[in-house]
Amino acid sequence: MTAMQEREEIAAKLLAFIRNSFLAGDPQGELTGDTPLLALGILNSLNTATLIAYTQEEFGVKVPLHDVSPENFKSVDSLSSMVHERRSTADA
Amino acid sequence: MDFDPSPEQRQRAASIRTAAGGLPRPERGTPAGRDLWEAAGKIGVTGLCLPADCGGGGLGALDTALALEAFRAGGADTGHSFGIAAHLLACGTVLAEHAHEPVRAELLRGLAAGTTIAANAMTEDEAGSDLSRLATTAVADGDSYVLNGVKSFVSNGPLADVVVTYAVTSPEAGYLGLSVFAVRTGSPGFRAGPALDKAGLAGCAAARVEFAGCRVPRSHLIGSEGQGSAIFQGSMAWERACLPAIYLGAMQEQLDQCLAHCRQRRQFGRRIGDFQAVAHRLATMRRRLESSRLLLYRACWLIDRDSPGAGEAVALAKVAVTEAAIANGVDAARLSGAQGYLAGAGVGSHLQDAVPLHIFSGTTDIQQEIIARGMGL
């Protein structure tokens, strides 16, 4: 699997999780990879904690405090990149 | 699985318990003053989990909880114990783990000694559980940040020397747009209001605090910009786990008093403890105390192991202690009869001090939500 395919797979899982957990299934299909999760208030304190727990369990990566930043959590795309990078680092 | 405290833990708890028994208590209805804070500092309670290189005890979460429980069980005032726990857990842990030198060392030495009192300022009138509604702002300006806003229900606020303050630095980043600052209370533009007239926890003064163009040196930014929310969640894990330990100490004292009363008081020619209804009430009080104690110890044990399951365990423990402390408070009132209802008897204050457990450090409703989400709901 190429790096791009891995990132897309991570993004697809994150999108599905956020749709089902925070957006009542997102019936209008509005959530995309670049939807601003923080600016739209999709990520509040509870949802952020839930997303971090999911990310750690699903992808086997640790999300330390310095990674919980607006840059990493601003969208599914940015979060997927962070997760992919942490997995690659762990594998290296 | 080993449920026995180590000899070191037993000895520390015994020595704190004995020392707490010798401390004066604040007068009824009044907050603990600096003399009591410094007395608590002398027995090490104000620095339990702060780093040893700054004068603290260097303890983990479980040892800190055991010590706080012993402090309260030994006779320390619940409100004062609460204020110390907030100072230590919501402020001290933040400064110890994230403040930059030399601010870290400078403040922590005083915090550990009890000569510098810390307060945590997060809650606002419109931002309780929902931190994304925070309105206090911090804007970088040269070598400083300028803070504007009002914080409500700041425990230790009227007495504090430093306020660990959360403010919005990047509004577009929503919940993750917060940063945290160590604000000296002598800073121009800072003002603490009068002590709030609360229904309980009188030994800990709380106030609104205002930041009106309050200038804070850049060196007093804790961590980096945008880390405020994550830092806060880390401090809340400590506070939610360890602070309720003071209520374990309070419940133990209350149960001991109820047992003594029920062994001594006679009605219908018998000790009231000989009536099954009374004996079973005491058994239920003990079961609530011991089961919530086990959950709290386990939550602290998981924090010390940096376990991913710690958040749910902490939520379970906080809810259990809350429900136990309030239910036991009501049962203690029933066992004490009319004498216990008199102001000054202590029965009412146990209950009044316990009720805010439902509110501070994350409400019970939020803890239940964390538990529910942990089950995939």
Interface residues (C-beta under 8 A of the other chain):
Chain A: L38 A39 L40 G41 L43 N44 S45 L46 T48 A49 T50 A53 Q56 E57 L65 H66 V68 S69 P70 F73 K74
Chain B: S129 D130 L131 S132 S170 E172 A173 G174 Y175 L176 G177 G223 S224 G226 Q227 S229 A230 I231 Q233 G234 P308 G311 I366 E369 I370 R373 G374
